[in-house]
Amino acid sequence: MSDYRPLRPAATQSSSERQASISSDNTDQGSIQNESTAGKCSKRVRKAPAHVSQNACTNCKKARAKCEGHEPQPCARCVARKTADTCIYEVHTRQAKEEMLRRIKDLEQKNTSLQGSLREKEQWIESFVKTLREREESHGQTQELSYKNIVNWLGRPPLKKTLPESPFLEKPFLEKPFLDKSADQSRASDREPSIKKQREPPLSYFSDLNMDGKDQWTMVTPNKQLVHHLMALYFTWIYPTHMLFSEKHFMSSFGDKDQQYCTSAMVNVMCAMGCTLLVDQGGDAIDREALGMRFTEEAQLEITKENIQSLTYSTTYAILFLVELSSGQARKAASHLRLAVESLQEVDRDRYSTEAVEITSWGIHTLNTAWAAFTYQKPAAPISPHALVFSNVSMDQKDAYWQPYRFPSDNALQEVQSHAIETAKHYATLNQVIHETINIYCGSRNRVSGRSIIDLYRRYINWEATLPPALAMDDPSNTESLPHIYFLHMVYQVALCHLFRPLVKSKHMSPQSIAHLRNLILESAQKGLRIFQRSRQLFSNRYQTPFQAFCIVHLCETILAIGNERRGEREAVIRLCLESLGEALEGFHFVGALQAMFCQTVEDLNLELPENLSELMRGRTEYGPEELLDACERVTYAQPVDILLGRLDASISEQLEHNWQRFIENRGSGSGAEELEDSLMRSQESSPARASVEIQQLLNDTR
């Protein structure tokens, strides 16, 4: 056993020796850690700059170093390296690119404007040379032209106070000559056909329009005859329907060269609206669209200079709504219409005539309500349902006439009473009832009851019964009727259809009530379409207001959805709608999207579209959602019946029948009550046959 060495430490090693050994080891480890820490601390630590510039100087860019400089002061790095004199900041690449694109865009706009102006100047010079040559040929030698003759020939007569004319002013104003005969004979033969009747619009609008300097109303074109033509189109086809300002005050302000009732922005936006109705006999549609855009841009530029408390501020934006809607910008147009309505609250009414303020206020509120009705929205600023319309407005004079003006060479074959102010008054009262209909279906907290429907129907028929004989539509074939009167009755028939359409889809209605209501709706739609067709035959659908296109699609869609016509009759209604919209497509671009919406409705009804659909839609049959929204702020024009059904009271059928009987009893035995009772209480069995006969008669009239 003595040969093996023991593994355990010797027992003789004391505890003090072991403690000393442990302390020595700890001391060695501590010294190693301290040396390592000291080595790390001795290394260089890079200090980050407090601020890093987005646009470094050239020296820091080359070195790829962070720069903390502020232009134009040198950065700290260049100062530390004593290169502050070469510390330069170049323009950032992104800023340079944006500036370059901005300049390119500005130059393109200036170039387009200069080219258009150059073309007009060239035409002007060619016309001038042509006149000189004709004079030389006719007299054997060139006559000397004095300075005054040249100025007069160019359409810049000496400044004199002349009251402009319009199709609706009295004859004393219309009998004033436009220009001196000696100065106009040669120009009339060169630029436009001679017009013999002095009361006609072509040569009677805004005689001082192209005055120099501050008196010039528009800078878009120096062509005075073109501006006259555009203003005549506006006053003939747009103004009687949408009376957004007092024509009498507008003309007076224009003649006096003041800015109270007429501004440059108003003149430009009216010309822009006239461009939608402009038909160039040479077939150049591109120039018309470009001209309309230039007038619109000029109007938007001039409106920024106006006071928001001015009456013309609201009027200009209301007309701009019509311009932008016509060009297919409904969403943008709606914002301008809302601005026009809201700005009426800011108008300083003490500065203006009570008559002028009342015409403008009712015109803008009526336009706002009509747009809300066609697009199924609640008006932002409602009109009072019981306020008296035009209480301080003088009605039309006996010698105020309307003429169907289309081209500068037109000679009116017939003069008829304009009835423009009367039409505007009754259009406003009709929209009061339409506004109440919107509130019943969309604005009130209570559910729609049968009593509320009968009350609205009573107001509608009372409105029609109180129309003066000149505005009545007892005989749609009356040749004395006017386009704005036809439009008035189309809106009325569409409103009746919208009043009852949700009821026929309700599960709460009895079959007998549904049959009676369907008959009443179909009768209104047929009458409205008959009125439209007569208007189309007399005046062409090319000349219309933008809202007339909405009337067409609603009337045709109602006949297809409610009626029980034969296949051939339905095809004829579809073709009639598409053809009519196609006629207006050239000037009103949003109509193409309405055609696409109508085609979608036809397909939803499981009906067939015409084989020549592409031809009827002018070559384009597909429209995207954005384009549909820019037509009516929705992807469909159709009434949202499914949404409105939830607003109907569960007992509406019983309420409707009960209130209808009371309504008939209260009206007595007058002719109006008998007609209403006959229209609503027809037997269900005879209604399909009678509807088919009326549709067939309507289609025969259109052929």
Secondary structure, DSSP 8 states (H G I E B T S, - for coil): -TTS--SS--TT--HHHHHHHHHHHHHHHHHHHHHHHHHHHTS------S---SS--HHHHHHT------TTS--HHHHHTT-GGG------HHHHHHHHHHHHHHHHHHHHHHHHHHHHHHHHHHHHHHHHHHHHHHHSS-----HHHHHHHTT-----------TTS-HHHHTS-SS-HHHHHHHHHHHS-----TTSGGGTS-TTTT-SGGG-S-SS---HHHHHHHHHHIIIIITTTS--S-HHHHHHHHHHT-SSS--HHHHHHHHHHHHTT---TT--HHHHHHHHHHHHHHHHHHHTTS-TTSHHHHHHHHHHHHHHHHTT-HHHHHHHHHHHHHHGGG--GGGS-HHHHHHHHHHHHHHHHHHHHHHT---SS---TT--TTTT-----TT-EE----STT---S--EE--HHHHHHHHHHHHHHHHHHHIIIII-SS-B-HHHHHHHHHHHHHHHHT--TTT--S-TT-TT--HHHHHHHHHHHHHHHHHHHHHHT-TTS-HHHHHHHHHHHHHHHHHHHHHHHHHHHHH-TTS--HHHHHHHHHHHHHHHHH----HHHHHHHHHHHHHHHHHHTTT-THHHHHHHHHHHHHHHTT----TTHHHHTTT-----HHHHHHHHSSS--S--HHHHHTTB-TTHHHHHHHHHHHHHHHHTT-HHHHHHHHHHS--TTTHHHHHHHHHHHHHHHH-
